[in-house]
């Protein structure tokens, strides 16, 4: 497909994908057929791999790591490959966005923006490959010199989710590669296409065989086997806190592999009366509706100062009513389809639960019938108490619950009243309030008078039950390394045995 016009409707027949091991495409024997959540038609057929396929992929990654075909290269050589990937992604931007939209249901305009972010990830990863370094200690006396080396951890297993299949992949892959590691990737079985297309791109860019391998299949089979695999040195998992907990148990029961976990969130957006309320309303509407609310950092708990709560909720409701929900392949769509039938049911069940629990439905709260696909109107509940399920559970949909506060201390206490700590934002024109809240709310990512801003230079990750470790930027490269202390004696040894 060479022209954008070819990407504006679903394909006439589903595209078949194999899986990728040791630089070669492998044919599947059984397939998962993915139907577009926005159109209800089959768009891809992806192989259901076996544990034997996984073992072959891990063995290929191990060979590639041990013979140092990648880790033994200078950082500048690794950087050149990553920069070449960025160049190729630019030429295939529309194609990648098309398949991302078909499988996931997100708006095509959003998908293109995500590919742009992914290109930036590879460019930042290239710079990080050159800058990765250790340290030295010239403070051990004249007879001893100390060095600290950073070495790649080895074979990395990477499990990615269905909500941002390519973006989350690219917030990890270039930084893992910059560290010198090799990897085996398992995308979600419902959104595997772009992960497999990246295998083509990496090979074209000159990545050695065996460094990037893709195994497709279910989390229950392949994901669990990766968690338990004794020859995977580190596992990076993005998904629910419940599955993250099972990864911890599996790692402990196998080889004590290192884990990087980005898990759930129930993220607060704190709005003070002295903020620009129009800006804050737009930020809140964006924060809960972006990617149909299927976003681990979505702002799902509105904590608004009581004196302006009614005014603000009215502004916000008007914003949310004007959000364009529609066909993901329509350029003007802002909110697309819910990605899976199970998630669609979960969101609607939580909306019903919010009504039953006594919250006031301000806007939305219904499924939208567009003749095909599954869509939900952006939803705002008011009068929510912290005990309600919609205030405590990660709904993973376009459902925002509003609570009020009177003091800075109450706002902080409400914001921290969750088992999660992934992201948060505060809206105020008072620098003292902004800095106080930023420093006291426990979250790995924080935005002041903005929402979901920033680039791959900055680290990603959470506090509390939102995960372990950091991704992206130099922190994200260092996450995939081990630290080795080296001591060098200078001159003749002082003998212990006289």
Secondary structure as UniProt FT lines:
FT   HELIX           4..7
FT   STRAND          15..17
FT   STRAND          19..21
FT   TURN            22..23
FT   STRAND          24..26
FT   STRAND          31..35
FT   TURN            37..39
FT   STRAND          42..47
FT   HELIX           51..66
FT   TURN            67..72
FT   HELIX           75..91
FT   HELIX           93..104
FT   HELIX           108..131
FT   STRAND          135..137
FT   TURN            142..143
FT   STRAND          144..152
FT   STRAND          155..159
FT   TURN            163..164
FT   HELIX           165..170
FT   TURN            171..172
FT   HELIX           173..179
FT   STRAND          182..186
FT   TURN            189..190
FT   HELIX           193..205
FT   TURN            209..210
FT   STRAND          212..214
FT   HELIX           219..223
FT   HELIX           224..228
FT   TURN            230..231
FT   STRAND          234..238
FT   HELIX           241..253
FT   TURN            254..255
FT   STRAND          258..262
FT   STRAND          267..271
FT   TURN            273..274
FT   HELIX           277..289
FT   HELIX           290..293
FT   TURN            296..297
FT   STRAND          299..305
FT   HELIX           306..308
FT   HELIX           309..321
FT   TURN            328..329
FT   TURN            331..332
FT   HELIX           341..356
FT   TURN            357..358
FT   STRAND          360..363
FT   STRAND          367..368
FT   STRAND          375..376
FT   STRAND          379..382
FT   TURN            386..387
FT   HELIX           389..392
FT   STRAND          399..405
FT   HELIX           408..416
FT   STRAND          420..421
FT   STRAND          423..427
FT   HELIX           431..440
FT   STRAND          445..448
FT   TURN            456..457
FT   STRAND          463..464
FT   TURN            465..466
FT   STRAND          467..468
FT   HELIX           473..478
FT   TURN            479..480
FT   STRAND          481..489
//
